[in-house]
Amino acid sequence: MGSLTDDMTRLRDDIGALRQSRFAFLGQLQQDAAALQNDVEAMRSRFCDQHGAMARGMNDNLGAFVSDLRTDVSRMTQTVRNDRFEMAQTLRAELDGFASDIREYVNAMADEVFDLQEGFRDERAAMARRLTDELQTFSSGLSVDVTRMVEGFFNHRAETAEKTEADLRTFMNGLKKDVCELSREAGNIRTGFRTDHAEMARLMKDNLGSFVSALKESVVQLESSFRDDRLGMARGSRIDRKTFLSEVKKSVSDLRHRVWDLRVTFATDIENAHRAWARTSAPPRKKEEAPVEKAREGAPDDLAQISGIGPGRQSRLNAAGIFTLQQLAASTPAALEEALGKMAKATDAEKWIEQAKALV
């Protein structure tokens, strides 16, 4: 029995060590999976940050370029406006100067005529007619000259305005062309960026899928190898356990029969002692052998051979008066659950009864 106890202790220690190694392996596997998940999350976060920084940089550069372009267009528009305003001011000043000169000339001529009228009153009629004719001629010429100068001024202003408008139209067409080319270039840059981003995302997805597939294959291989090792160990432990339990059951059964034989022998010796004390030499009566044979027939069975009944539950059944398989087969599930009490959880009393009926 001492070696048997040592073997059971070693077996229990081995099972405990295997359980601890399994728990350690599972813990390490969980830690590795958590670390891998953290690495993937960090990689995804870095990718998102870099993508956001790139998008912000492109947006800032495009915004700065558009702002500079707007500033240049505003500056050129203001310059054209200033030039046109200065030209209009210059032309207005020249026209005002010309009109002032004409007024001064006319005033001077009026003063001269007045002086002539004052100086030559006697020749007023002839001089008046002549001066009137000359004045009319001069006025007609002056009107023609003024009309010609005004028409020339308006023609020059119209030509200048047309030239300025044509230059402005040419500038605006060039500006529109530059803006269109800039928009087309920005669209090409945006399309290239989207294509590069899609290619990068696809490559990242393919690499991540390959990595996850390889990881899954590694985990499946580890689980398969661990399952095979565990099945091998469980199979070996089960075989050793069955062998050990069969040996224990055999030893217990032999011990019970030996104890029962000792009890019968002791009862026989007591009966013989009583007969010797009464000075009777008659052999033991057959009527008294019946209880012994009946007791031998009612010897307790090993209820642990029923799947699900251990030493604790067997002691509970023995305390309830169930010692044999026949008594177990004749019981009901409710009676067995009542006999087991709290130990009746997760038990199948009906299967116990069926197994007992099959063994009786």
Protein Blocks (a to p, Z undefined) as FASTA:
>chain_A
ZZmmmmmmmmmmmmmmmmmmmmmmmmmmmmmmmmmmmmmmmmmmmmmmmmmmmmmmmmmm
mmmmmmmmmmmmmmmmmmmmmmmmmmmmmmmmmmmmmmmmmmmmmmmmmmmmmmmmmmmm
mlmmmmmmmmmmmmmmmmmmmmmmmmmmmmmmmmmmmmmmmmmmmmmmmmmmmmmmmmmm
mmmmmmmmmmmmmmmmmmmmmmmmmmmmmmmmmmmmmmmmmmmmmmmmmmmmmmmmmmmm
mmmmmmmmmmmmmmmmmmmmmmmmmmmmmmmmmmmmnopabdcdfklmmmmmmmmmmpcc
dfklpghiafklmmmmmmnopabfklmmmpcfklmmmmnmmmlgoiafklmmmmmmmmZZ
